[in-house]
Amino acid sequence: MIAEALRDVPAAVRGIGIDVVDVQRLRAMLERRGQPLYDRLFTPAEQALCEGGSPRHRAYRLAGRIAAKEAVRKTLGGHGLGCGWRDIEIGRAVSGQPVPRVSGRAEEAFRRASFTGLHLSITHEAGLAVAIALAV
Amino acid sequence: MDVREQVVAVMRGVGFDGDELEDGRRLAEDLDIDSTELVEIVVALEQHFGIGIDADAEGGFTTVGDLVACVGRLLSVGTGARR
């Protein structure tokens, strides 16, 4: 009876994170430092996902991923200390929805925080990329 | 220039005011360096000194002195541990 009642109750939000990235600032950093900075911030899969299109659109996609990684890291609170950039990968579903994947230290932190799932949304406007993440 | 002076020069090259870059200054709280700026500094230090700073070490950098100590340590062993 209780289980039936709980089935319709939304999962409790256990963590929330939000981040904003200045697209032009990130683009300038990447241009200054080149591939070594790409390789520190993004997995090969993320770099492949962001390829193509104009440099401006590429910069927006990359900035959205940085904002998303930070937003996910913030959901972990103190558990997320020491998580590396590449421990959180932002993939993409067929629908276009961003899909966060955690590995390494982020995966350990995810377990320590007793999270069971992550929801993520990214938007771009007026030179900014914004991401919000909810952990359940 | 010694290691500390070179680290400060690299950070100035990234855009930070050299007068503020004393060893005890905290990167986030005192200098307002965010996580993406920190990773750019780390890559700039790698490129300047020809070293490799482990990604695990990044989270442990709290002060300017931490960066100086890390670079000094890697230079003293001759090569940095690559990621």
Backbone of each chain as ProteinMPNN parsed JSONL, in Angstrom:
{"seq_chain_A": "MIAEALRDVPAAVRGIGIDVVDVQRLRAMLERRGQPLYDRLFTPAEQALCEGGSPRHRAYRLAGRIAAKEAVRKTLGGHGLGCGWRDIEIGRAVSGQPVPRVSGRAEEAFRRASFTGLHLSITHEAGLAVAIALAV", "coords_chain_A": {"N_chain_A": [[0.837, -1.208, 0.0], [1.84, 1.298, 0.93], [4.046, 1.318, -0.703], [2.801, 1.447, -3.175], [1.674, 3.965, -3.031], [3.952, 5.534, -2.902], [4.985, 5.19, -5.389], [4.029, 7.072, -7.138], [5.126, 9.362, -6.255], [7.355, 11.955, -6.886], [10.902, 11.457, -7.298], [13.054, 12.395, -4.652], [14.87, 15.426, -4.682], [18.249, 15.43, -4.362], [20.509, 16.841, -4.763], [21.654, 19.933, -6.178], [22.886, 21.862, -8.883], [24.34, 24.66, -10.53], [25.696, 26.491, -13.263], [27.513, 29.026, -15.046], [28.996, 30.021, -18.081], [31.162, 32.181, -19.771], [31.144, 32.438, -23.098], [32.911, 33.566, -25.021], [35.163, 34.082, -23.493], [35.995, 31.511, -22.775], [36.524, 30.534, -25.316], [38.679, 32.157, -26.089], [40.59, 31.319, -24.229], [40.96, 28.645, -25.04], [41.958, 29.035, -27.58], [44.355, 30.295, -26.966], [45.797, 28.318, -25.58], [45.503, 25.927, -26.946], [45.508, 22.471, -28.081], [46.437, 21.048, -25.707], [44.905, 22.202, -23.644], [42.29, 21.619, -24.452], [42.453, 18.847, -24.158], [42.686, 18.569, -21.429], [40.288, 19.469, -20.464], [38.203, 18.2, -21.857], [36.812, 15.032, -22.818], [37.845, 12.641, -25.36], [35.507, 11.829, -26.703], [33.742, 13.928, -26.166], [35.052, 16.016, -27.457], [34.819, 15.143, -30.061], [32.053, 15.25, -30.363], [31.647, 17.967, -30.369], [32.724, 18.87, -32.67], [32.746, 20.352, -35.984], [30.591, 22.643, -37.815], [30.397, 26.249, -37.383], [33.179, 28.153, -36.0], [32.135, 29.721, -33.956], [29.751, 28.431, -33.198], [30.822, 26.04, -32.365], [32.288, 26.899, -30.167], [30.199, 27.622, -28.482], [29.025, 25.121, -27.998], [31.109, 23.815, -26.673], [31.398, 25.473, -24.44], [28.945, 25.085, -23.231], [29.247, 22.486, -22.381], [31.28, 22.728, -20.484], [29.974, 24.314, -18.574], [28.016, 22.479, -17.882], [29.509, 20.361, -16.775], [30.528, 21.6, -14.51], [28.154, 22.225, -13.209], [27.172, 19.664, -12.64], [29.224, 18.806, -10.977], [28.819, 20.509, -8.844], [26.429, 19.537, -7.792], [27.33, 17.499, -6.291], [28.435, 18.592, -4.075], [30.443, 18.701, -1.188], [31.314, 16.115, -1.592], [32.272, 16.122, -4.117], [34.788, 17.191, -4.27], [37.94, 17.334, -5.735], [37.221, 16.024, -8.021], [37.932, 15.462, -11.402], [37.99, 17.277, -14.561], [37.544, 15.544, -16.689], [36.365, 13.441, -15.505], [33.715, 13.768, -15.521], [31.598, 13.39, -18.074], [29.944, 14.843, -20.794], [27.589, 13.677, -22.733], [25.411, 13.118, -25.568], [22.025, 12.573, -26.208], [19.989, 10.888, -28.693], [17.846, 12.503, -29.095], [18.935, 14.943, -28.662], [19.187, 15.808, -26.135], [21.278, 16.601, -23.348], [23.511, 14.248, -21.876], [24.738, 13.26, -18.893], [27.678, 11.546, -17.854], [29.335, 9.811, -15.351], [32.573, 9.051, -14.107], [35.474, 7.473, -12.644], [36.765, 9.536, -10.105], [34.489, 11.09, -9.877], [32.457, 9.25, -10.129], [32.865, 7.748, -7.842], [32.311, 9.722, -5.94], [29.656, 10.186, -6.533], [28.523, 7.816, -5.705], [29.145, 7.92, -2.964], [27.56, 10.043, -2.232], [25.143, 8.914, -2.432], [23.533, 9.145, -4.7], [21.171, 8.419, -7.293], [20.581, 9.135, -9.82], [20.95, 11.6, -12.482], [19.851, 14.732, -13.698], [19.959, 16.954, -16.4], [20.261, 20.144, -17.883], [20.974, 22.385, -20.534], [21.566, 25.671, -21.704], [21.972, 28.323, -24.123], [22.693, 31.712, -24.582], [23.014, 35.098, -25.502], [25.862, 35.206, -25.478], [26.495, 33.6, -23.376], [26.751, 30.436, -21.73], [24.675, 28.33, -19.97], [24.098, 25.972, -17.413], [22.111, 23.619, -15.671], [21.892, 21.246, -13.103], [20.333, 18.451, -11.659], [20.377, 16.218, -8.991], [19.238, 13.017, -8.067]], "CA_chain_A": [[0.0, 0.0, 0.0], [2.731, 2.458, 0.986], [4.857, 1.27, -1.909], [1.967, 1.924, -4.278], [1.527, 5.413, -2.885], [5.236, 6.172, -3.182], [5.326, 5.049, -6.802], [3.639, 8.289, -7.848], [5.801, 10.516, -5.657], [8.617, 12.211, -7.583], [12.113, 11.201, -6.515], [13.526, 13.583, -3.935], [16.084, 16.059, -5.198], [19.298, 15.309, -3.346], [21.55, 17.831, -5.023], [21.382, 20.844, -7.288], [24.065, 22.634, -9.272], [24.139, 25.56, -11.662], [26.943, 27.172, -13.627], [27.448, 29.872, -16.238], [30.312, 30.194, -18.716], [31.282, 33.208, -20.804], [31.586, 31.662, -24.267], [34.079, 34.195, -25.653], [36.315, 33.922, -22.6], [36.472, 30.133, -22.935], [37.088, 30.403, -26.664], [39.999, 32.797, -26.075], [41.495, 30.421, -23.476], [41.262, 27.471, -25.872], [42.822, 29.482, -28.681], [45.687, 30.594, -26.415], [46.517, 27.125, -25.09], [45.451, 24.861, -27.944], [45.06, 21.104, -27.791], [46.614, 20.596, -24.315], [43.781, 22.636, -22.798], [41.156, 20.767, -24.855], [42.625, 17.494, -23.615], [42.474, 18.602, -19.974], [38.896, 19.793, -20.14], [37.2, 17.398, -22.557], [37.169, 13.676, -23.248], [37.842, 12.545, -26.83], [34.125, 11.758, -27.191], [33.174, 15.285, -26.12], [35.672, 16.809, -28.522], [34.218, 14.706, -31.331], [30.672, 15.75, -30.405], [31.641, 19.42, -30.562], [33.345, 19.206, -33.948], [31.848, 20.766, -37.058], [29.917, 23.934, -37.672], [31.26, 27.432, -37.344], [33.928, 28.281, -34.738], [31.26, 30.309, -32.934], [28.858, 27.389, -32.68], [31.663, 25.074, -31.644], [32.596, 27.51, -28.867], [28.98, 27.528, -27.664], [28.855, 23.726, -27.559], [32.147, 23.524, -25.683], [31.081, 26.23, -23.212], [27.81, 24.4, -22.605], [29.759, 21.291, -21.685], [31.993, 23.169, -19.279], [28.949, 24.707, -17.593], [27.343, 21.258, -17.434], [30.408, 19.615, -15.887], [30.571, 22.325, -13.236], [26.846, 22.075, -12.558], [27.118, 18.304, -12.087], [30.166, 18.757, -9.85], [28.207, 21.219, -7.717], [25.413, 18.694, -7.144], [28.02, 16.57, -5.385], [28.853, 19.323, -2.877], [31.758, 18.323, -0.667], [31.723, 14.819, -2.144], [32.857, 16.31, -5.448], [36.134, 17.762, -4.21], [38.96, 16.511, -6.385], [36.749, 15.463, -9.294], [38.58, 16.078, -12.552], [37.096, 17.677, -15.655], [37.21, 14.409, -17.564], [35.588, 12.457, -14.737], [32.31, 14.019, -15.866], [31.508, 13.529, -19.528], [28.605, 15.252, -21.22], [27.244, 13.107, -24.034], [24.191, 13.661, -26.154], [21.054, 11.559, -26.638], [19.514, 11.067, -30.075], [16.92, 13.64, -29.049], [19.689, 16.178, -28.464], [19.29, 16.066, -24.694], [22.598, 16.283, -22.799], [23.523, 13.064, -21.017], [25.965, 13.227, -18.094], [28.225, 10.241, -17.45], [30.392, 10.015, -14.361], [33.547, 7.967, -13.991], [36.594, 7.789, -11.759], [36.466, 10.17, -8.819], [33.097, 11.563, -9.87], [31.606, 8.081, -9.892], [32.992, 7.443, -6.408], [31.585, 10.771, -5.207], [28.244, 9.94, -6.823], [28.122, 6.709, -4.805], [29.205, 8.397, -1.575], [26.423, 10.942, -2.02], [23.934, 8.069, -2.559], [22.696, 9.568, -5.822], [20.777, 7.336, -8.199], [20.418, 9.652, -11.173], [21.233, 13.027, -12.715], [19.114, 15.395, -14.768], [20.81, 18.065, -16.82], [19.76, 20.995, -18.967], [21.947, 23.41, -20.945], [21.035, 26.668, -22.633], [22.942, 29.326, -24.582], [22.058, 32.971, -24.996], [23.728, 36.35, -25.239], [27.275, 34.998, -25.177], [26.659, 32.787, -22.159], [26.216, 29.066, -21.653], [24.203, 28.073, -18.607], [23.645, 24.594, -17.203], [21.584, 23.29, -14.343], [21.868, 19.795, -12.896], [19.625, 17.961, -10.464], [20.712, 14.845, -8.631], [18.181, 12.357, -7.287]], "C_chain_A": [[0.875, 1.262, 0.0], [3.573, 2.509, -0.284], [4.07, 1.793, -3.098], [1.829, 3.439, -4.24], [2.811, 6.128, -3.285], [5.591, 6.151, -4.674], [5.025, 6.341, -7.579], [4.301, 9.545, -7.282], [7.112, 10.741, -6.404], [9.813, 11.928, -6.67], [12.585, 12.495, -5.868], [14.778, 14.125, -4.608], [17.122, 16.047, -4.084], [20.41, 16.329, -3.55], [21.177, 18.697, -6.198], [22.648, 21.618, -7.602], [23.76, 23.489, -10.475], [25.468, 26.212, -11.986], [26.731, 27.973, -14.913], [28.861, 30.071, -16.767], [30.212, 31.273, -19.788], [31.916, 32.542, -22.031], [32.863, 32.257, -24.866], [35.34, 34.026, -24.793], [36.892, 32.513, -22.728], [37.143, 29.954, -24.29], [38.496, 30.997, -26.725], [41.022, 31.922, -25.34], [41.932, 29.247, -24.352], [42.169, 27.847, -27.038], [44.236, 29.755, -28.18], [46.474, 29.322, -26.134], [46.45, 25.929, -26.028], [45.056, 23.508, -27.381], [45.307, 20.658, -26.345], [45.471, 21.016, -23.394], [42.519, 21.862, -23.159], [41.248, 19.416, -24.147], [42.461, 17.446, -22.098], [41.003, 18.742, -19.627], [37.894, 18.788, -20.69], [37.723, 16.005, -22.881], [37.219, 13.66, -24.779], [36.421, 12.508, -27.399], [33.476, 13.135, -27.197], [33.76, 16.152, -27.237], [35.072, 16.447, -29.872], [32.799, 15.256, -31.474], [30.609, 17.237, -30.75], [32.269, 19.842, -31.89], [32.29, 19.655, -34.953], [31.182, 22.095, -36.773], [30.907, 25.075, -37.622], [32.041, 27.452, -36.025], [33.059, 28.819, -33.603], [30.353, 29.238, -32.326], [29.642, 26.34, -31.894], [31.966, 25.605, -30.242], [31.376, 27.423, -27.937], [28.797, 26.099, -27.139], [29.874, 23.364, -26.475], [31.828, 24.219, -24.347], [29.906, 25.579, -22.48], [28.266, 23.178, -21.835], [30.522, 21.658, -20.426], [30.99, 23.549, -18.186], [28.275, 23.456, -17.019], [28.214, 20.458, -16.464], [30.447, 20.272, -14.509], [29.256, 22.172, -12.48], [26.728, 20.695, -11.921], [28.031, 18.213, -10.864], [29.548, 19.426, -8.615], [27.103, 20.398, -7.051], [26.052, 17.798, -6.088], [28.492, 17.252, -4.104], [30.253, 18.912, -2.463], [32.247, 16.984, -1.179], [32.496, 14.987, -3.453], [34.246, 16.915, -5.449], [37.125, 16.809, -4.869], [38.503, 15.862, -7.67], [37.426, 16.202, -10.448], [37.565, 16.41, -13.643], [36.635, 16.481, -16.471], [36.499, 13.294, -16.814], [34.088, 12.638, -14.971], [32.256, 14.283, -17.364], [30.074, 13.879, -19.898], [28.373, 14.735, -22.641], [25.964, 13.733, -24.555], [23.297, 12.524, -26.618], [20.632, 11.858, -28.077], [18.589, 12.287, -30.148], [17.634, 14.979, -28.942], [19.878, 16.521, -26.999], [20.696, 15.731, -24.184], [22.52, 15.127, -21.804], [24.824, 13.04, -20.214], [26.382, 11.795, -17.77], [29.364, 10.513, -16.474], [31.301, 8.797, -14.324], [34.606, 8.393, -12.978], [36.146, 8.399, -10.441], [35.028, 10.689, -8.749], [32.139, 10.405, -9.601], [31.656, 7.689, -8.413], [32.199, 8.449, -5.575], [30.081, 10.579, -5.351], [27.716, 8.84, -5.887], [28.102, 7.174, -3.355], [28.01, 9.285, -1.251], [25.089, 10.207, -2.1], [22.979, 8.577, -3.633], [22.337, 8.342, -6.663], [20.607, 7.826, -9.635], [20.728, 11.136, -11.247], [20.355, 13.533, -13.845], [19.87, 16.675, -15.103], [20.14, 18.84, -17.942], [20.777, 22.094, -19.24], [21.227, 24.403, -21.85], [22.13, 27.669, -22.978], [22.18, 30.568, -24.999], [22.989, 34.119, -24.644], [25.182, 36.131, -24.791], [27.547, 34.174, -23.937], [26.126, 31.381, -22.381], [25.867, 28.816, -20.193], [23.748, 26.62, -18.512], [23.128, 24.444, -15.783], [21.484, 21.773, -14.245], [21.121, 19.5, -11.603], [20.049, 16.528, -10.227], [19.58, 14.264, -7.784], [18.758, 11.088, -6.677]], "O_chain_A": [[0.683, 2.168, -0.811], [3.79, 3.571, -0.867], [4.617, 2.507, -3.939], [1.861, 4.108, -5.273], [2.778, 7.183, -3.919], [6.377, 6.967, -5.157], [5.699, 6.652, -8.561], [4.067, 10.652, -7.767], [7.905, 9.81, -6.542], [9.756, 12.126, -5.456], [12.518, 13.563, -6.477], [15.638, 13.363, -5.049], [16.897, 16.587, -3.001], [21.158, 16.64, -2.623], [20.471, 18.26, -7.107], [23.398, 21.989, -6.699], [22.997, 23.081, -11.351], [26.278, 26.46, -11.093], [25.887, 27.64, -15.746], [29.803, 30.265, -15.999], [29.291, 31.273, -20.605], [33.078, 32.137, -21.998], [33.797, 31.52, -25.183], [36.441, 33.849, -25.316], [38.108, 32.332, -22.785], [38.188, 29.312, -24.402], [39.394, 30.417, -27.335], [42.169, 31.798, -25.77], [43.112, 28.899, -24.402], [43.04, 27.073, -27.434], [45.208, 29.481, -28.884], [47.67, 29.249, -26.413], [47.262, 25.01, -25.914], [44.374, 23.404, -26.362], [44.468, 19.949, -25.789], [45.107, 20.283, -22.474], [41.754, 21.485, -22.271], [40.262, 18.908, -23.611], [42.132, 16.397, -21.542], [40.533, 18.203, -18.625], [36.856, 18.544, -20.076], [38.903, 15.816, -23.176], [36.693, 14.567, -25.424], [36.158, 13.088, -28.453], [32.743, 13.474, -28.126], [33.045, 16.924, -27.877], [34.844, 17.311, -30.719], [32.391, 15.675, -32.557], [29.64, 17.706, -31.347], [32.338, 21.032, -32.197], [31.101, 19.378, -34.795], [31.205, 22.601, -35.651], [32.11, 24.881, -37.799], [31.616, 26.841, -35.045], [33.218, 28.432, -32.445], [30.205, 29.148, -31.108], [29.167, 25.824, -30.882], [31.912, 24.865, -29.26], [31.523, 27.176, -26.74], [28.454, 25.9, -25.974], [29.546, 22.697, -25.494], [31.969, 23.63, -23.275], [29.884, 25.533, -21.251], [27.737, 22.871, -20.767], [30.419, 20.969, -19.411], [31.138, 23.159, -17.028], [28.0, 23.384, -15.822], [27.724, 19.942, -15.46], [30.404, 19.596, -13.481], [29.247, 22.009, -11.26], [26.243, 20.565, -10.797], [27.666, 17.624, -9.846], [29.734, 18.966, -7.489], [26.868, 20.554, -5.853], [25.406, 17.393, -5.121], [28.901, 16.582, -3.155], [31.144, 18.791, -3.303], [33.451, 16.73, -1.206], [33.271, 14.116, -3.848], [34.827, 17.132, -6.512], [37.133, 15.613, -4.581], [39.299, 15.214, -8.351], [37.48, 17.432, -10.457], [36.444, 15.902, -13.652], [35.481, 16.411, -16.893], [36.077, 12.309, -17.42], [33.292, 11.755, -14.651], [32.801, 15.271, -17.855], [29.12, 13.293, -19.385], [28.893, 15.283, -23.613], [25.497, 14.75, -24.042], [23.741, 11.622, -27.328], [20.889, 12.941, -28.603], [18.566, 13.003, -31.148], [17.016, 16.03, -29.111], [20.643, 17.424, -26.661], [21.25, 14.693, -24.545], [21.592, 15.039, -21.0], [25.895, 12.826, -20.78], [25.549, 10.946, -17.455], [30.242, 11.335, -16.736], [30.854, 7.662, -14.488], [34.621, 9.535, -12.52], [35.277, 7.867, -9.751], [34.428, 10.719, -7.675], [31.128, 10.574, -8.919], [30.638, 7.346, -7.812], [31.505, 8.077, -4.629], [29.326, 10.785, -4.4], [26.609, 8.934, -5.356], [27.172, 6.87, -2.607], [27.509, 9.277, -0.127], [24.034, 10.795, -1.866], [21.762, 8.457, -3.496], [23.089, 7.37, -6.734], [20.502, 7.02, -10.559], [20.767, 11.836, -10.235], [20.143, 12.835, -14.837], [20.353, 17.383, -14.219], [19.529, 18.258, -18.839], [21.364, 22.663, -18.32], [20.384, 24.021, -22.661], [23.09, 27.841, -22.227], [21.158, 30.491, -25.68], [23.662, 34.102, -23.614], [25.666, 36.777, -23.861], [28.69, 34.061, -23.495], [25.169, 31.173, -23.128], [26.674, 29.063, -19.297], [23.095, 26.104, -19.419], [23.634, 25.05, -14.839], [21.049, 21.103, -15.182], [21.261, 20.201, -10.6], [20.078, 15.718, -11.153], [19.039, 14.932, -6.903], [18.052, 10.364, -5.976]]}, "seq_chain_B": "MDVREQVVAVMRGVGFDGDELEDGRRLAEDLDIDSTELVEIVVALEQHFGIGIDADAEGGFTTVGDLVACVGRLLSVGTGARR", "coords_chain_B": {"N_chain_B": [[65.821, 34.245, -13.532], [64.119, 32.888, -10.711], [62.213, 29.9, -9.83], [59.822, 30.691, -8.625], [59.51, 33.339, -9.493], [59.218, 32.889, -12.198], [56.84, 31.402, -12.278], [55.066, 33.357, -11.414], [55.384, 35.14, -13.532], [54.294, 33.643, -15.611], [51.651, 33.467, -14.729], [50.975, 36.141, -14.82], [51.083, 36.46, -17.53], [48.831, 35.071, -18.235], [46.984, 36.793, -17.377], [46.767, 37.82, -14.815], [47.308, 40.053, -12.062], [50.532, 40.836, -11.233], [51.37, 41.93, -8.802], [49.675, 40.964, -6.913], [50.276, 38.346, -6.544], [51.331, 36.739, -4.297], [52.88, 34.181, -2.277], [51.147, 33.22, -0.233], [48.615, 33.912, -1.018], [45.279, 33.039, -1.62], [43.947, 31.12, -4.252], [41.253, 30.988, -5.161], [39.631, 32.371, -3.226], [41.047, 34.794, -2.619], [42.153, 35.712, -5.02], [40.234, 35.361, -6.857], [40.202, 33.402, -8.812], [38.781, 31.236, -11.06], [37.597, 27.833, -11.754], [38.061, 27.194, -14.451], [39.934, 29.092, -15.183], [41.998, 28.297, -13.534], [42.718, 25.846, -14.657], [43.687, 26.725, -17.07], [45.93, 28.132, -16.213], [47.436, 26.0, -15.201], [47.959, 24.544, -17.562], [49.39, 26.496, -18.927], [51.636, 26.683, -17.272], [52.675, 24.11, -17.627], [53.371, 24.267, -20.331], [55.242, 26.335, -20.325], [57.314, 25.421, -18.607], [57.818, 22.905, -19.579], [56.821, 20.619, -18.366], [54.749, 18.009, -16.879], [51.764, 18.252, -15.274], [49.983, 16.431, -13.043], [46.552, 15.619, -13.413], [45.207, 15.002, -11.091], [46.483, 16.53, -9.219], [45.544, 19.033, -9.541], [43.227, 19.727, -8.101], [44.263, 20.127, -5.636], [45.485, 22.537, -5.481], [45.6, 25.342, -3.701], [46.737, 27.767, -2.996], [48.93, 30.381, -4.315], [51.477, 29.667, -3.607], [51.264, 26.883, -3.528], [51.231, 26.236, -6.236], [53.775, 27.109, -7.005], [55.347, 25.427, -5.426], [54.657, 22.912, -6.468], [55.564, 23.072, -9.14], [58.288, 23.475, -8.648], [58.92, 21.058, -7.385], [58.444, 19.2, -9.449], [60.315, 20.045, -11.323], [62.625, 19.539, -9.942], [62.804, 16.792, -9.894], [63.252, 16.335, -12.457], [61.465, 15.544, -14.415], [58.011, 15.831, -15.104], [55.189, 14.025, -13.81], [53.305, 12.663, -16.206], [49.893, 13.147, -17.257]], "CA_chain_B": [[64.615, 34.217, -12.689], [63.909, 31.615, -10.029], [60.953, 29.242, -10.19], [58.69, 31.499, -8.176], [59.362, 34.489, -10.401], [58.719, 32.401, -13.49], [55.419, 31.06, -12.095], [54.343, 34.637, -11.382], [55.405, 35.69, -14.901], [53.318, 32.87, -16.394], [50.31, 33.881, -14.298], [50.748, 37.496, -15.374], [50.81, 36.252, -18.957], [47.444, 34.599, -18.359], [46.134, 37.955, -17.158], [46.625, 38.198, -13.409], [48.164, 41.145, -11.621], [51.704, 40.289, -10.562], [51.517, 42.45, -7.443], [48.803, 40.213, -5.997], [50.599, 36.919, -6.584], [52.226, 36.306, -3.221], [52.719, 32.743, -2.018], [50.04, 32.873, 0.663], [47.312, 34.319, -1.54], [44.437, 31.905, -2.033], [43.606, 31.283, -5.673], [39.822, 31.249, -5.351], [39.069, 33.374, -2.315], [41.742, 36.076, -2.653], [42.47, 36.168, -6.378], [39.033, 35.187, -7.676], [40.517, 32.525, -9.946], [37.784, 30.161, -11.111], [38.147, 26.521, -12.103], [38.583, 27.172, -15.825], [41.168, 29.882, -15.178], [43.05, 27.491, -12.903], [43.212, 24.829, -15.585], [44.524, 27.419, -18.057], [47.22, 28.395, -15.563], [48.164, 24.729, -15.143], [48.461, 24.239, -18.907], [50.425, 27.497, -19.228], [52.852, 26.278, -16.535], [53.213, 22.929, -18.326], [53.989, 24.68, -21.594], [56.413, 27.166, -20.035], [58.401, 24.667, -17.968], [58.001, 21.606, -20.221], [56.526, 19.586, -17.368], [53.385, 17.506, -16.898], [51.155, 18.331, -13.943], [48.927, 15.434, -12.98], [45.207, 16.192, -13.23], [44.831, 14.805, -9.692], [47.1, 17.578, -8.396], [44.847, 20.299, -9.782], [42.281, 20.01, -7.018], [44.989, 20.422, -4.402], [46.096, 23.865, -5.543], [44.796, 26.313, -2.968], [47.427, 29.061, -2.958], [50.005, 30.594, -5.293], [52.609, 28.875, -3.12], [51.063, 25.483, -3.928], [51.646, 26.129, -7.639], [55.239, 27.251, -7.027], [55.925, 24.201, -4.847], [54.434, 21.803, -7.403], [56.494, 23.229, -10.264], [59.635, 23.243, -8.122], [59.067, 19.624, -7.135], [58.537, 18.5, -10.733], [61.587, 20.396, -11.956], [63.733, 18.93, -9.192], [62.925, 15.374, -10.259], [63.677, 16.292, -13.852], [60.349, 15.373, -15.345], [56.725, 15.758, -14.434], [54.384, 12.836, -14.075], [52.297, 12.994, -17.206], [48.539, 12.724, -16.929]], "C_chain_B": [[64.495, 32.874, -11.98], [62.502, 31.089, -10.363], [59.755, 30.107, -9.813], [58.429, 32.681, -9.115], [58.802, 34.059, -11.751], [57.237, 32.024, -13.402], [54.579, 32.339, -12.109], [54.283, 35.241, -12.787], [54.379, 34.967, -15.777], [51.901, 33.307, -16.029], [49.985, 35.286, -14.788], [50.412, 37.392, -16.854], [49.394, 35.794, -19.209], [46.474, 35.752, -18.057], [45.962, 38.386, -15.716], [47.673, 39.236, -13.03], [49.316, 40.599, -10.779], [51.85, 40.736, -9.118], [50.707, 41.643, -6.426], [49.293, 38.785, -5.769], [51.657, 36.522, -5.552], [51.886, 34.873, -2.852], [51.465, 32.395, -1.213], [48.664, 33.214, 0.116], [46.553, 33.107, -2.021], [43.883, 32.16, -3.428], [42.142, 31.682, -5.851], [39.361, 32.443, -4.519], [39.716, 34.749, -2.467], [41.906, 36.622, -4.074], [41.309, 35.983, -7.345], [39.308, 34.366, -8.937], [39.501, 31.388, -9.951], [38.409, 28.894, -11.682], [38.688, 26.468, -13.527], [39.867, 28.0, -15.928], [42.32, 29.072, -14.571], [43.604, 26.46, -13.882], [44.032, 25.497, -16.697], [45.905, 27.719, -17.468], [48.061, 27.117, -15.545], [48.76, 24.377, -16.507], [49.566, 25.228, -19.289], [51.737, 27.15, -18.513], [53.492, 25.064, -17.203], [53.976, 23.35, -19.577], [55.256, 25.489, -21.345], [57.59, 26.335, -19.54], [58.678, 23.322, -18.654], [57.782, 20.455, -19.26], [55.104, 19.076, -17.581], [52.835, 17.512, -15.488], [49.956, 17.404, -13.928], [47.579, 16.099, -12.712], [44.742, 16.052, -11.778], [45.346, 15.938, -8.809], [46.302, 18.872, -8.457], [43.935, 20.702, -8.62], [42.964, 20.398, -5.723], [45.632, 21.796, -4.394], [45.174, 24.876, -4.873], [45.414, 27.706, -3.02], [48.446, 29.162, -4.103], [51.217, 29.751, -4.898], [52.489, 27.407, -3.488], [51.529, 25.264, -5.372], [53.169, 26.17, -7.748], [55.887, 25.956, -6.522], [55.799, 23.03, -5.803], [55.421, 21.881, -8.56], [57.923, 22.935, -9.796], [59.917, 21.76, -7.923], [59.27, 18.866, -8.45], [59.857, 18.801, -11.433], [62.752, 19.703, -11.26], [63.898, 17.448, -9.518], [63.2, 15.213, -11.754], [62.562, 16.148, -14.846], [59.065, 15.296, -14.556], [56.035, 14.462, -14.749], [53.284, 13.232, -15.04], [50.95, 12.458, -16.787], [48.323, 11.303, -17.36]], "O_chain_B": [[64.744, 31.832, -12.586], [61.723, 31.732, -11.067], [58.801, 30.238, -10.579], [57.289, 32.976, -9.474], [58.013, 34.776, -12.366], [56.469, 32.289, -14.326], [53.52, 32.394, -12.734], [53.255, 35.789, -13.186], [53.683, 35.59, -16.578], [51.055, 33.496, -16.904], [48.839, 35.578, -15.132], [49.573, 38.131, -17.37], [48.814, 36.08, -20.257], [45.302, 35.702, -18.428], [45.111, 39.222, -15.415], [48.765, 39.286, -13.596], [49.097, 39.976, -9.74], [52.394, 40.001, -8.294], [51.013, 41.639, -5.234], [48.779, 38.088, -4.894], [52.733, 36.035, -5.899], [50.77, 34.403, -3.076], [50.805, 31.392, -1.484], [47.652, 32.85, 0.715], [47.089, 32.256, -2.731], [43.416, 33.255, -3.744], [41.831, 32.606, -6.604], [38.781, 33.396, -5.039], [39.019, 35.763, -2.447], [41.81, 37.828, -4.304], [41.381, 36.393, -8.504], [38.719, 34.609, -9.99], [39.371, 30.661, -8.966], [39.585, 28.873, -12.046], [39.668, 25.77, -13.789], [40.779, 27.645, -16.675], [43.46, 29.149, -15.029], [44.811, 26.227, -13.931], [44.975, 24.894, -17.211], [46.921, 27.576, -18.148], [49.256, 27.15, -15.839], [49.916, 23.965, -16.601], [50.562, 24.842, -19.902], [52.818, 27.306, -19.082], [54.715, 24.997, -17.331], [55.073, 22.863, -19.85], [56.237, 25.345, -22.074], [58.722, 26.516, -19.991], [59.673, 22.667, -18.339], [58.47, 19.437, -19.328], [54.345, 19.643, -18.367], [53.378, 16.852, -14.602], [49.021, 17.574, -14.711], [47.474, 17.016, -11.898], [43.976, 16.881, -11.288], [44.741, 16.271, -7.79], [46.369, 19.702, -7.55], [43.888, 21.865, -8.219], [42.329, 20.935, -4.815], [46.259, 22.182, -3.407], [44.115, 25.222, -5.398], [44.699, 28.707, -3.081], [48.774, 28.173, -4.76], [51.897, 29.189, -5.757], [53.499, 26.748, -3.736], [52.14, 24.244, -5.69], [53.777, 25.384, -8.475], [56.846, 25.456, -7.111], [56.731, 22.237, -5.939], [56.042, 20.881, -8.922], [58.672, 22.23, -10.473], [60.998, 21.268, -8.246], [60.146, 18.008, -8.557], [60.449, 17.923, -12.061], [63.738, 19.328, -11.896], [65.002, 16.909, -9.43], [63.36, 14.098, -12.251], [62.684, 16.576, -15.994], [59.041, 14.75, -13.453], [56.249, 13.864, -15.804], [52.427, 14.052, -14.71], [50.852, 11.464, -16.068], [47.236, 10.758, -17.17]]}, "name": "protein", "num_of_chains": 2, "seq": "MIAEALRDVPAAVRGIGIDVVDVQRLRAMLERRGQPLYDRLFTPAEQALCEGGSPRHRAYRLAGRIAAKEAVRKTLGGHGLGCGWRDIEIGRAVSGQPVPRVSGRAEEAFRRASFTGLHLSITHEAGLAVAIALAVMDVREQVVAVMRGVGFDGDELEDGRRLAEDLDIDSTELVEIVVALEQHFGIGIDADAEGGFTTVGDLVACVGRLLSVGTGARR"}
